[in-house]
Structure formats: structure tokens, C-alpha cells
Amino acid sequence: MRWSIFLWLFLAALTGKSQSVEFKAEAPEVVEIGEQFRLSYSLNQKGTNLQVPTLEGFDLLMGPRTSTSSSFSSINGQVSQSVSYTYTYVLEGVKEGTFQIPAARVTVDGKQYSSNTLTIQVVKGNGNAARGNGNRATRPEAGAKVSDENLFVKVDVSRKSLFMGESLVATIKVYTRVDLINFGQSKFPSFSGFLSEEVPTPQRVELSRENYDGKVYNVGVIRKLLLFPQHTGDITIEPFDLECIVRQQLTNSRSFFDDFFGNYKDVRVRRSSRPVTIHVKELPLEGRPADFSGTVGHVTMRTSISTDSLKANEAITYKVIFQGTGNLKLIEVPNVHFPADFESYEPKVTKDVNTGENGMAGTVTYEYLLIPRYAGDYTIPPVRFSYYDTRTNAYKTLRGNEYNIHVEKGAGGNSPEGNVASVQSFKREEVRQLGKDIRYIKTGDLDLYEKGSGFYGTMAYWLAFAVPFVLFVLGSLITRRRIKANADVARVKNKGANKMAKKRMKIAAVAMKNRNPEVFYEEVLKGLWGYVSDKLNVDKAELNRDNISEILQYKSVNNDMIQEFINVLDTCEFARYAPGGKSAQEMEKVYRDSIDIITRLDKVIK
């Protein structure tokens, strides 16, 4: 175990020694007069004899303070070590201006290394400078009031005048000197007149220090886009609207207890940027090549071919590769003049283009599939491509290579008929079989008919129109009649009263068969009262033994029938609560009497 630890540490030490030396300086880009900030030098290996340059424009308050950190990792048996030595100085800006901190020097294993140089801008500020920490956001002033001067949004553009085909970067920023804690609703410009490409930015807006008009602001990038103008003339970028949520102190004091007891309020403030006008110029006409297609930037071109010797009906690939910066996605398919005996297909296009702050950069590849059909010697002339070079502000024409192709006789002879090249599919197009792409006139038994004797104009033709129309009209009438009938609730209940009563009586019949008198008499009562309620359109709660006679008499029911109905009700009520009268014969009699009285009432009550 002890030996394994020693071996692991030894390997880690060797790994650390094999790393290249990195010596880096870091400091904020902008500070205020009187503000204290840190200047740090980081080194990934142990060094000696650190030499820091003269710091013009700054007072050295403290340093160097040295700190060391290290880490070990072992992944799949590979041991790595990371070591960092940091030398920190605390400086203070003493006068306004832009100052450069030259490179520092350090010695590692007898060899001297230099750091990067830094440029720091010192501005006047407001006299309340605090300690700075890198280029991160500073703490806002306590009790600062929200105004157009200390909170605003702005659309920064990398240029306001450019040629058609060039690009510019539009950066939407928020500038604040107050306690900005969040954002609300926003409305981005439509960028009408531009083709826009999103430049990747962090999803979370992080504030950093920036000098604007001699003041230090906390600045956050909301969105960044690469814009390509679509026409010449003046194009205006519309204002950007943003709702800012600012936290304000209710008192001028600033202490730990203010935040603890909530001595603040959150205020919603809307801010809009100013419109920005971009002037787009037409590319110069002088010296413009005839084959110029609109590409602007700095581009290189190279061509290649898979082989210069093959047999007929075999496949070769011809590539044209563009690389550089500019509007690469707008590069059109190059016009290549292939030999007439070469069958060519639509090129396969591969675009590996990245969008960044410096514009588009990457490669665009056009790959052609070629199949020579006859033996012989052929020449592919050089392809030409013209573009406008923004580095020299002039048109340039690029030329590819010329290729001489030797084609030998194929296995099936020079005739291409019946030979199929087994090749890769490009854009889902398959290689065709020559000689089989013509379809002959149909022969054999044909189903012919005399001109004018077809389906058009016959009785079946007109019935095909008339029958659906008649069915549609009948269906509409029936549907309207049904809707009208269903709208009359009383009528619907009246028509369904007998059906609901029969449903209840069926449940009662099952209970009678199962010798369950309680359920039987209860369902008979529900059936009788429910029938009368639906038939007469009277709520069940309003019906009782006392008023049922009057209601039935009003509906022209004779007294004998009313008395029979009441007798059945009384029998059921008595049987439910009395100990006797629950024999099978009694239940059967009640069931017959109930069916009889409901049937007779249904004939009388309309």
C-alpha cells in the first residue's frame, strides 16, 4: 500500500513537470480613482525570482500575497496533477487615464517566462470608490435613486456604415449603477431589413464592470446578434424595451439589519433604447467580375478529386472547399463545367460554420458525384469563384486546379445500357439505369370507350349530385325537429315518464324474486311517485298524499282511479314499516296493481 501511494505521487509529479508553463496576469479593465483592486499573477508550476514591472498611475498598497493550490485526479489509470501558484497585489488608481501594465517575469527550472500585458482604464467616478474584485460587478451605491443616467439599456453596434454583404454585431446591453436584481417583460427589435444569426451568450445575464462616458457601470449583455443587411440605404434598428426590477433602500443607512428586517422595496422600471440607424453602401461597380455572386469577406478555395484513373461506369468524387470568414452561408453552388460524357448529380453540401463576435467563420464543402460513361481522356477545367475581399477592399477571383481524367473501358463495354454504378446516394437521389428511363406505349387488351359516352352527363352523374342534396335537406329537417322537441323539457319528461316507471318496476321485480321486501316496496314507491312527477311535470318535493288527489282530478282522472293509486301508495308505505304484509303473495299483488294503475293513468293523462 505504501509503495503504491509513493508510485502514484511520483507519476503525478512527473505529469505536473510535463505540463507547459502558463504565466497569466489578471486585473479589472476599468477602475475609479481611489478604488482599490487586485492585480494577480497565476503560475501553474513553482517559480522563482518574480519581477513585477513599474506600476505607473497606481499606488501599491499591499503584496505580494502568495497562495498555492493543487489537485490530483486519476481517470482510467491516467494520473494528472494541477498546481496553481498565485501572487496577489492590491493597487489603487491615483489619476485618470489609460495605463498599460507591462509583462511580469518569473523563472521556472532556470528558464524565464513572461506574462501577458494588461490595459487598465482609470476614470474619475463619483468619489465613493470601494474595493474592486477582478472585473466583476461592483456593489451599487446605497440609496441610489433610479434615473435615466444610472439605469438604461442600449443597442451597441460594431459599425454604423458597411458594404452590402458585410456583417455587423449588435449587442443589447443594460447599464446600471443601482441594485438591479431581476428583469421583467422585454420586447426585442424585429431587425427588419437584416438577416440575423444568434451569437451564443450565457443564458444567465452576468454583470461586469465597464466604463461609459467616464463612469463605471455594471453592464450585462442581454443578447448578441450577427446582422447581414438585405438591401442598401439606411436601415433603422428599432428600440429595445426592458422591464427592470430595482431594489431600493427605504433609508440611507446600510447595515446587516437592513436586509434582515426587509428595509427595502422592489420597484419596476421600464427602459427603452434609442433607435440605431445603419448605413449600407452598395459594393463598388468598378472591377466587379461577371461571375460575382455576392460573397463578402476573406475566403480561400481548394479543389480535390478522389482519383484520376478509373473504368467506365465507376464513380469518382470532386470537391470544392471554401474556407474563411464572411457571409459563408450565402455562398452559391459553384459552376463547374464537367465533360459531356460524365453523368453528374446535385452536390452534397456540408456547412461547418460558426457564428461569433468576429462574424461567421468556417468551411463550406460541395462534393459532386461523377460517373464517366465512355472510355477516353477527359479534362475538368478549373472552377472560378469571385468575391469581395474586405481586407483589401477589392474584388478577388480564385481558381481551382485542372484535372485530367483517364477512363478505361468498363467490364460491360462502353455502352452504359444495363450497367449500374454502385455509389453513395447524394441528397436521396439514386443512380438511374440508362436505357430504362423511357416507358413504351401500352399494348395488349385495352378498355376503350366511344368519345362522349362516358360518365359525364348521364343520369347517374346527375343523381350523384341530387341524392346527397336531398339527404342533406331531410337530415337537417329531422335534426331541427329533434332539437325543438328536446327543448321542451316538460314534454320530454312526459314522454319518458312511462319508460322511467317501467325501469323502476323492473328493479322491484328483481327484489321480489330475491325475497327482499324492503327494496321491493321502496322501488315501487319511487316508481309511482317518479311517474306522477314526470308525467305531470311537478317536482317530487311538492307531491304528497294530501295534494295528489287534487292534481290528478285537475288532469281529468276519475275518483276511482285516484283512490286505487292512493291505496297502492298506502300499502307500500305500511309494508315498509309494519312487521306484517311482506309475504310473496302480497308483494306480487302490489306489483300487479302498480303496473295496472300506471298503465291506466298513462292512457288518461296527456
KOLTORTI-529163 format. One line per field, with one value per residue (C-alpha): residue number from 1; x, y, z; residue in three letters. Coordinates in steps of 0.1 Angstrom, whole numbers. Each point is the difference from the previous one (the first is absolute). Example, Ala and Ser with C-alpha at 12.3 -4.5 7.8 and 13.67 -1.06 7.14 Angstrom:
resi c(1;2)
px c(123;14)
py c(-45;34)
pz c(78;-7)
resn c(ALA;SER)
END
This chain:
resi c(1;2;3;4;5;6;7;8;9;10;11;12;13;14;15;16;17;18;19;20;21;22;23;24;25;26;27;28;29;30;31;32;33;34;35;36;37;38;39;40;41;42;43;44;45;46;47;48;49;50;51;52;53;54;55;56;57;58;59;60;61;62;63;64;65;66;67;68;69;70;71;72;73;74;75;76;77;78;79;80;81;82;83;84;85;86;87;88;89;90;91;92;93;94;95;96;97;98;99;100;101;102;103;104;105;106;107;108;109;110;111;112;113;114;115;116;117;118;119;120;121;122;123;124;125;126;127;128;129;130;131;132;133;134;135;136;137;138;139;140;141;142;143;144;145;146;147;148;149;150;151;152;153;154;155;156;157;158;159;160;161;162;163;164;165;166;167;168;169;170;171;172;173;174;175;176;177;178;179;180;181;182;183;184;185;186;187;188;189;190;191;192;193;194;195;196;197;198;199;200;201;202;203;204;205;206;207;208;209;210;211;212;213;214;215;216;217;218;219;220;221;222;223;224;225;226;227;228;229;230;231;232;233;234;235;236;237;238;239;240;241;242;243;244;245;246;247;248;249;250;251;252;253;254;255;256;257;258;259;260;261;262;263;264;265;266;267;268;269;270;271;272;273;274;275;276;277;278;279;280;281;282;283;284;285;286;287;288;289;290;291;292;293;294;295;296;297;298;299;300;301;302;303;304;305;306;307;308;309;310;311;312;313;314;315;316;317;318;319;320;321;322;323;324;325;326;327;328;329;330;331;332;333;334;335;336;337;338;339;340;341;342;343;344;345;346;347;348;349;350;351;352;353;354;355;356;357;358;359;360;361;362;363;364;365;366;367;368;369;370;371;372;373;374;375;376;377;378;379;380;381;382;383;384;385;386;387;388;389;390;391;392;393;394;395;396;397;398;399;400;401;402;403;404;405;406;407;408;409;410;411;412;413;414;415;416;417;418;419;420;421;422;423;424;425;426;427;428;429;430;431;432;433;434;435;436;437;438;439;440;441;442;443;444;445;446;447;448;449;450;451;452;453;454;455;456;457;458;459;460;461;462;463;464;465;466;467;468;469;470;471;472;473;474;475;476;477;478;479;480;481;482;483;484;485;486;487;488;489;490;491;492;493;494;495;496;497;498;499;500;501;502;503;504;505;506;507;508;509;510;511;512;513;514;515;516;517;518;519;520;521;522;523;524;525;526;527;528;529;530;531;532;533;534;535;536;537;538;539;540;541;542;543;544;545;546;547;548;549;550;551;552;553;554;555;556;557;558;559;560;561;562;563;564;565;566;567;568;569;570;571;572;573;574;575;576;577;578;579;580;581;582;583;584;585;586;587;588;589;590;591;592;593;594;595;596;597;598;599;600;601;602;603;604;605;606)
px c(0;28;18;-31;-5;36;-2;-33;16;31;-20;-21;32;13;-34;2;35;-10;-26;8;6;-29;6;-31;-8;-35;-15;-33;-2;-13;2;-8;25;5;-14;21;2;20;28;7;26;-8;27;-7;35;23;20;27;12;-34;7;-30;2;-3;-37;-5;-32;-6;10;11;-18;8;17;11;-22;8;-25;3;-26;4;-22;5;-22;2;-23;3;34;14;12;0;10;-11;20;-6;22;-17;18;-25;6;-25;2;-18;-6;14;-6;-23;11;7;31;18;15;30;7;14;28;5;26;-10;27;26;-21;-16;-37;-20;-37;-25;-3;-31;-17;-20;-21;-3;-30;-11;-31;-21;25;-16;24;1;22;-1;1;11;-22;-32;-29;5;-25;-25;-1;-21;-33;7;-30;-12;5;7;37;6;-23;-5;1;20;5;37;10;35;-4;-25;12;7;-1;-29;10;21;-12;-2;-5;-29;3;-29;12;-13;20;-6;14;-30;-9;-14;-13;-21;-17;-37;-16;21;-6;29;4;-12;32;-20;23;26;7;9;21;0;34;3;-2;-4;-37;4;8;32;10;35;18;1;9;-26;3;27;-21;2;-32;-10;-8;-19;-3;-36;4;26;-8;20;-19;2;-17;-25;0;19;-9;-8;-14;-13;2;-31;3;3;-24;8;-17;26;-6;21;3;1;8;-26;27;34;17;14;5;-5;-33;-14;0;-11;-31;-8;8;-5;-25;0;-8;-9;15;-3;28;3;31;4;-5;32;4;24;12;4;21;-1;31;22;-9;35;19;-30;4;-28;-3;-2;-29;1;25;18;28;33;-2;24;-10;16;-12;7;-9;-1;18;12;-1;-30;-23;-32;-31;22;-5;23;-5;9;2;0;9;-4;15;2;-21;-30;-35;10;-35;-10;26;-17;6;32;-5;22;2;2;6;-31;6;1;-33;-1;-24;-11;29;0;4;17;1;22;-5;2;-15;20;7;24;-26;-4;29;4;-1;-26;6;-17;5;-10;-6;12;-4;19;-20;26;37;24;20;-20;8;-18;8;9;-30;-1;-14;-2;-6;6;30;-6;37;11;-34;3;-15;19;-4;11;8;0;22;-4;-3;7;-21;9;-30;6;-26;-24;-8;-33;15;-4;-37;-16;-32;-5;29;-8;26;-1;7;-9;-34;2;-31;-21;5;7;22;-23;2;6;-22;-28;-12;-24;-34;-15;-36;-23;-10;-24;-37;-11;-33;-11;-33;-15;6;-29;-14;17;-15;-3;-36;-16;-30;24;22;-30;-13;34;-6;-38;-1;26;-18;-34;14;17;-34;-18;26;-1;-38;1;28;-18;-32;19;18;-34;-16;29;-2;-35;11;-35;-9;32;-7;-36;10;27;-22;-13;35;15;-29;6;37;-9;-25;26;23;-30;-7;36;-3;-33;17;29;-25;12;-32;18;16;-32;-24;25;5;-38;-5;28;-16;-35;11;26;-26;-24;28;12;-35;-14;32;-1;30;0;5;-33;-19;-16;-30;-21;3;3;-38;-5;28;-14;-35;13;14;-36;8;-32;-3;1;34;13;-11;17;33;-2;-8;32;20;-15;7;37;4;-16;21;33;-5;-24;12;-27;-13;33;-8;7;-37;-4;30;-13;-34;16;22;-31;-20;28;5;-37;-5;30;-12;-36;13;23;-31;-19;27;12)
py c(0;24;-7;5;35;9;-12;20;32;-5;-4;31;20;-12;10;34;6;-10;28;32;30;25;34;23;35;11;33;20;19;32;15;33;24;-11;-35;-29;-30;-32;-8;-37;-22;-37;-27;-37;-10;11;30;23;36;16;34;24;31;36;7;35;17;-23;-1;-34;-5;-36;-31;-23;-25;-36;-28;-36;-25;-35;-29;-36;-21;-36;-9;-34;-5;34;22;38;28;36;26;37;27;34;33;28;37;27;32;33;23;34;20;-1;-16;-33;-18;-31;-25;-16;-37;-15;-26;-31;-28;-37;-27;25;14;34;5;31;7;18;38;18;32;17;31;23;23;28;-17;14;1;-30;-26;-33;-31;-16;-37;-10;12;-11;24;25;4;28;32;-1;19;8;14;-14;24;-1;6;-29;-26;-3;-25;3;-17;1;-7;-8;24;24;0;-31;-14;-23;-36;10;-7;19;-11;15;-4;8;11;13;26;5;18;-11;-33;-18;-34;-14;6;0;1;9;9;-6;19;-19;9;6;3;-23;-37;-8;-28;-5;3;-24;18;-14;-7;19;37;6;36;12;34;23;36;21;38;1;-20;-36;-19;-36;-12;-32;-14;-9;-12;0;-4;0;21;-2;29;-11;33;32;33;10;-28;8;-24;5;8;-28;0;-15;-1;2;-9;22;-4;33;7;18;18;13;-23;-33;-27;-37;6;19;-32;-22;21;7;38;2;0;-14;24;-9;24;-1;11;3;3;26;-10;-7;8;-20;13;-28;8;-17;-19;18;-6;6;-33;-22;-34;-14;-31;19;-15;22;-16;25;-8;-18;-33;-27;-28;-34;-29;-37;-32;-36;-15;9;-35;-23;-22;10;-1;3;30;28;30;36;24;38;13;36;12;33;28;19;-9;-36;-14;21;-16;-13;-34;5;-4;-29;-10;-38;-20;-8;-38;4;-5;24;3;28;7;-10;32;0;32;2;37;16;33;22;36;2;-12;-33;-23;-36;-21;-8;-31;-10;-37;-12;-36;-6;-32;-1;-21;-4;-8;28;29;29;34;17;37;21;14;38;19;37;19;34;0;22;0;16;16;-15;-28;-33;-29;-35;-29;-37;-27;-15;-38;-25;-32;-32;-24;-35;-24;-14;-37;3;20;37;-3;12;-20;-26;12;15;18;-10;33;21;18;37;20;-31;-3;-34;-9;-6;-29;15;-15;-8;35;-1;-16;-16;5;-24;-31;-29;0;36;11;26;19;23;37;17;-33;4;7;37;11;-33;-6;-15;32;23;-24;1;37;-1;-29;14;34;-16;-21;31;19;-29;-4;38;-1;-30;14;33;-18;-20;30;19;-30;-4;37;-6;-15;-7;-18;-21;-10;-8;-23;-17;-5;-34;-12;11;-16;-33;2;4;-29;-23;7;-7;-33;-11;8;-19;-30;2;2;35;18;32;7;-11;24;28;-4;-2;33;16;-13;14;34;3;-8;26;26;-4;-4;31;20;5;-1;-31;22;17;-33;-17;-21;30;19;-28;-4;37;-2;-32;14;31;-24;-16;-32;-16;-5;-38;0;26;-21;-31;20;12;-35;-14;28;-7;-37;6;25;-23;-31;19;8;-27;-35;-18;2;-10;-35;-9;0;35;13;-16;17;34;-4;-9;29;24;-10;2;34;15;-14;14;34;2;-3;27;26;17)
pz c(0;9;-32;-21;16;-7;-36;-5;14;-21;-32;9;5;-34;-15;16;-14;-35;-1;-20;22;1;15;0;13;10;10;-6;-33;16;35;16;16;36;-6;14;-23;-4;-24;0;-18;-3;-8;-5;12;28;-10;15;-5;-7;-16;-1;-23;11;7;-15;10;30;36;13;33;8;-14;-12;19;-11;-1;-13;-10;-15;-11;-10;-22;-14;-29;-15;15;-13;28;-4;23;0;19;2;16;4;8;9;3;12;-21;1;-30;6;-32;-30;-32;-18;13;-12;24;-18;3;32;-1;20;-1;-2;-1;-10;-29;0;-9;-6;7;-21;1;14;-8;28;-4;30;0;23;14;28;28;18;-13;19;-2;-34;-6;-35;-29;18;8;28;29;-9;20;31;-5;-37;-17;-33;-29;-37;8;23;-17;-37;-29;-32;-33;-8;-36;-12;-29;-14;-36;-21;-35;-11;9;30;35;33;36;20;37;23;34;33;19;37;30;22;16;-30;12;-29;-33;-10;-34;-30;-37;-24;-33;-31;-18;-32;-30;15;-1;36;15;38;17;29;34;36;8;33;-3;19;9;-6;3;-29;-6;-17;-3;27;25;12;-6;7;-35;-11;-35;-7;-35;-28;-38;-32;-26;-38;-18;-27;-20;-4;16;35;22;35;29;21;38;25;30;33;34;28;36;23;38;19;36;20;21;-8;26;-12;26;5;17;-30;-21;29;8;-36;0;-38;-28;-35;-28;-36;-25;-38;-22;-38;-21;-27;-36;-20;-37;-21;-34;-25;-31;-34;-9;-26;-36;-12;-4;8;-17;-21;22;33;20;32;23;22;25;-3;-17;-12;-24;-8;-21;0;-18;13;-30;-35;-14;0;-22;-17;22;32;23;10;23;-7;29;3;35;10;33;17;15;-13;-11;-7;3;-31;-23;-30;-17;-22;-38;-10;-37;1;-33;-19;4;37;19;29;29;24;23;37;20;34;20;31;8;35;9;24;9;-30;-24;-18;-4;-11;-31;-27;-21;-33;-9;-35;-11;-35;-22;-33;-25;-28;-2;-9;14;15;16;28;-4;30;19;5;30;5;33;16;24;30;9;-32;-10;-34;-21;-2;-23;12;-23;7;-15;-34;0;-28;3;-18;-4;-11;-15;25;5;-19;-29;-8;-2;32;-5;27;21;34;21;36;16;30;-1;0;11;-2;-38;-13;-30;-29;-25;-34;-27;24;7;-31;4;-32;-12;17;-21;3;10;6;17;-26;-3;-26;5;17;15;33;35;-5;-9;8;24;26;-3;9;27;16;6;8;25;25;-1;7;28;15;0;16;26;8;5;22;21;4;11;25;15;3;17;24;9;15;34;12;-32;2;36;-9;-28;21;32;-10;-9;33;19;-18;9;37;-2;-15;30;23;-19;6;37;2;-16;25;30;9;11;12;-34;-18;17;-2;-37;-6;19;-20;-32;9;12;-28;-26;13;3;-36;-14;16;0;37;23;23;30;-7;-2;31;8;8;-32;-25;-2;-10;-26;-16;0;-19;-26;-4;18;16;37;-1;-18;24;30;-15;-4;36;12;-16;15;35;-3;-9;28;25;-12;3;37;13;9;-19;-36;-16;-14;-36;-8;13;-19;-32;5;6;-31;-23;15;-6;-36;-6;15;-19;-33;5;12;-31;-22;18;7;-32)
resn c(MET;ARG;TRP;SER;ILE;PHE;LEU;TRP;LEU;PHE;LEU;ALA;ALA;LEU;THR;GLY;LYS;SER;GLN;SER;VAL;GLU;PHE;LYS;ALA;GLU;ALA;PRO;GLU;VAL;VAL;GLU;ILE;GLY;GLU;GLN;PHE;ARG;LEU;SER;TYR;SER;LEU;ASN;GLN;LYS;GLY;THR;ASN;LEU;GLN;VAL;PRO;THR;LEU;GLU;GLY;PHE;ASP;LEU;LEU;MET;GLY;PRO;ARG;THR;SER;THR;SER;SER;SER;PHE;SER;SER;ILE;ASN;GLY;GLN;VAL;SER;GLN;SER;VAL;SER;TYR;THR;TYR;THR;TYR;VAL;LEU;GLU;GLY;VAL;LYS;GLU;GLY;THR;PHE;GLN;ILE;PRO;ALA;ALA;ARG;VAL;THR;VAL;ASP;GLY;LYS;GLN;TYR;SER;SER;ASN;THR;LEU;THR;ILE;GLN;VAL;VAL;LYS;GLY;ASN;GLY;ASN;ALA;ALA;ARG;GLY;ASN;GLY;ASN;ARG;ALA;THR;ARG;PRO;GLU;ALA;GLY;ALA;LYS;VAL;SER;ASP;GLU;ASN;LEU;PHE;VAL;LYS;VAL;ASP;VAL;SER;ARG;LYS;SER;LEU;PHE;MET;GLY;GLU;SER;LEU;VAL;ALA;THR;ILE;LYS;VAL;TYR;THR;ARG;VAL;ASP;LEU;ILE;ASN;PHE;GLY;GLN;SER;LYS;PHE;PRO;SER;PHE;SER;GLY;PHE;LEU;SER;GLU;GLU;VAL;PRO;THR;PRO;GLN;ARG;VAL;GLU;LEU;SER;ARG;GLU;ASN;TYR;ASP;GLY;LYS;VAL;TYR;ASN;VAL;GLY;VAL;ILE;ARG;LYS;LEU;LEU;LEU;PHE;PRO;GLN;HIS;THR;GLY;ASP;ILE;THR;ILE;GLU;PRO;PHE;ASP;LEU;GLU;CYS;ILE;VAL;ARG;GLN;GLN;LEU;THR;ASN;SER;ARG;SER;PHE;PHE;ASP;ASP;PHE;PHE;GLY;ASN;TYR;LYS;ASP;VAL;ARG;VAL;ARG;ARG;SER;SER;ARG;PRO;VAL;THR;ILE;HIS;VAL;LYS;GLU;LEU;PRO;LEU;GLU;GLY;ARG;PRO;ALA;ASP;PHE;SER;GLY;THR;VAL;GLY;HIS;VAL;THR;MET;ARG;THR;SER;ILE;SER;THR;ASP;SER;LEU;LYS;ALA;ASN;GLU;ALA;ILE;THR;TYR;LYS;VAL;ILE;PHE;GLN;GLY;THR;GLY;ASN;LEU;LYS;LEU;ILE;GLU;VAL;PRO;ASN;VAL;HIS;PHE;PRO;ALA;ASP;PHE;GLU;SER;TYR;GLU;PRO;LYS;VAL;THR;LYS;ASP;VAL;ASN;THR;GLY;GLU;ASN;GLY;MET;ALA;GLY;THR;VAL;THR;TYR;GLU;TYR;LEU;LEU;ILE;PRO;ARG;TYR;ALA;GLY;ASP;TYR;THR;ILE;PRO;PRO;VAL;ARG;PHE;SER;TYR;TYR;ASP;THR;ARG;THR;ASN;ALA;TYR;LYS;THR;LEU;ARG;GLY;ASN;GLU;TYR;ASN;ILE;HIS;VAL;GLU;LYS;GLY;ALA;GLY;GLY;ASN;SER;PRO;GLU;GLY;ASN;VAL;ALA;SER;VAL;GLN;SER;PHE;LYS;ARG;GLU;GLU;VAL;ARG;GLN;LEU;GLY;LYS;ASP;ILE;ARG;TYR;ILE;LYS;THR;GLY;ASP;LEU;ASP;LEU;TYR;GLU;LYS;GLY;SER;GLY;PHE;TYR;GLY;THR;MET;ALA;TYR;TRP;LEU;ALA;PHE;ALA;VAL;PRO;PHE;VAL;LEU;PHE;VAL;LEU;GLY;SER;LEU;ILE;THR;ARG;ARG;ARG;ILE;LYS;ALA;ASN;ALA;ASP;VAL;ALA;ARG;VAL;LYS;ASN;LYS;GLY;ALA;ASN;LYS;MET;ALA;LYS;LYS;ARG;MET;LYS;ILE;ALA;ALA;VAL;ALA;MET;LYS;ASN;ARG;ASN;PRO;GLU;VAL;PHE;TYR;GLU;GLU;VAL;LEU;LYS;GLY;LEU;TRP;GLY;TYR;VAL;SER;ASP;LYS;LEU;ASN;VAL;ASP;LYS;ALA;GLU;LEU;ASN;ARG;ASP;ASN;ILE;SER;GLU;ILE;LEU;GLN;TYR;LYS;SER;VAL;ASN;ASN;ASP;MET;ILE;GLN;GLU;PHE;ILE;ASN;VAL;LEU;ASP;THR;CYS;GLU;PHE;ALA;ARG;TYR;ALA;PRO;GLY;GLY;LYS;SER;ALA;GLN;GLU;MET;GLU;LYS;VAL;TYR;ARG;ASP;SER;ILE;ASP;ILE;ILE;THR;ARG;LEU;ASP;LYS;VAL;ILE;LYS)
END
